[in-house]
């Protein structure tokens, strides 16, 4: 294959997301997406800081470029890693396109033909939650995820009331859809370890597939205590940005499933490494994916290539603006995404859709009934 060089870096602030296009001299264009959901501008600034290094470079040296950029600063974090992730994904897309193969072929080939997804379910009232759960099951999904309490949870003045509401909502959903559908419970880091343990024990009879982010991800040691005391598999890791954070989580035996975000945790390269680390601990992977169809496409390439894949987060891409971004969306069939056979990430951007303006994040951190700041 004739060599080429990186000619241009293009960033697009699209709705709530940051899209990256890396142009090569031979006309190949790689597509990536930067994480840090809702914080597009700082990530874009970091990509622009890295741009002078990338221009004129051979795009095939993916690991070399990552290591150079990763080691270029004394300070790390989500903005740096979001930029590196977008670059990494775009470079893999370029390599796949230039070799005319899907990215998964370059990651040791397919381990599966389709990717099982879980779908988000919402509803403030129990009736609305049940209605949405039944609708998602009717659409073919065999796994759903929801919060066990209403969005104004922080107004509760007692833990017993909060917990009772949570148990009642989970019980109603389980009764409505039966035991053949997996339910996944999302805590969103909004409980203390003691509260999470107490609630988790009360939710055990409903057999959740996972219990997500039962506390802030600050301490793998304390997370391990929750995992030990609750007979429900914990899933966590969406805020982590490096292989080193995941290694600490795995060593502490603090989770049953890891949740790397490909647009935050060092892209396809980093998440392939993280998945291998998890495999050595007999832990399965549930990639985090609250972003655009580009993120979904990158996730599917990883999911297809690893043996320890469990579930894929999927937020639906049949409504605007998401449905307009990709010319030919990845096929969704009975709750499974069919692994595409096209080269690179397997998707093509719709240039007309890229004209959608930015939709900046609005800070809305909740305040509790006592005036204290709650976690979002």
C-alpha positions, 0 to 999 in steps of 0.5 A: 500500500502506497504511503500517505500523509495527514493533510488536514484536521477538521473539527465539527461542533454538531448538536451536543457532540464533537466530530473529527475528520482527518484528511489524508493527501490521497483523499482518505478521510477518517472519522472520529468523535471526542467524548466528555459528553456536552463539553465539546469546546475544550476537547476541540481546543485540545485537538487544535493543540495536537494538530501541528504534530499530526500534520504531515505524519503517516496516519498508519502509525496509530500507536506511535502517535498516541504515545507521543501525544499522550506523553506530551503533557505533564497533566492528563484528564478527560479533555486530553483523553477525549481528544486522543480518543477522537484522533485514535478512532479516526486513524483506525477508520483511515487504516481500514479504508486504505486497506479496504477492510473493516476495523475489526479485521485489523483487531484480530477479526470478528468474534460475532456477527451481531451485537446485543444492545440494551435500550434506555427506558424512561418514565416519571410515573410507574405507569409511564415507565412500564409503558416504555419498557413494554414498548422497547421489548415490543421493538425487539430489545432483550435488555433494557436499562432505567433509573429506579427512581424519578428525576426529582429523587433528590427531593426525598427527605428519607432514605426509606422513601427513596428506596421504597420508590425504587423497589416499587418501580423495579418490581413493576417493570419486572412484573410487566415484562417477565423474566426473559428480558434483562433489566439493568439498573442505573444509579448514576452515582447518586447514592452513598456506599451504605445506601447502595448496599441497602438498596442493592440487597432489596433489588436482588429478587428482581435479578438485575443484569447489572447495578450501574455506578452505585457510587462515585468512582473515586475509590475502587476499594469501597466499590469492592465492598458494595460488590461483595455485599450485594448479590448483583453484578456491578457495572462501572467505568464510564468516567475512566480515561486510561488503562491504569484506572481500569487496572486499579478497578480490576485489581480491587475486584470492584466490578463484574462488568467494565464500561469503557467509553471509546470516545474517552478512554483512549479510543479503539486502541485503549479500549481494546487493551482495557478489554484484554485486561478485563478478559484476564480477570474474567470480566465482560465489557459493556461499552458506554455510549451516550454519544452520536452514531460515530461512537456507536460505529466505533463500539460495534467494531470493538464489540465484534473483535473481543471475546468478552463482550456482554452488552452494548449501550444504545440510545436509539438512532431513528430520530433526528438529529442522529438519524440524519448523520449517517448515510446508511445507519448500522442495521438494527435487528431485534435488539441487535446491531448487525456488524457492518462489512464496509471498510473502516468504521463501516459508516459514511457521514451525510455532509448535509447533516453536518450543518446542524448547529452546536447545542451547548451543554446547560449546567443543571446540577440538582440541589437537594431539599436541604440545599446541598449539591447532588451528583448528576 
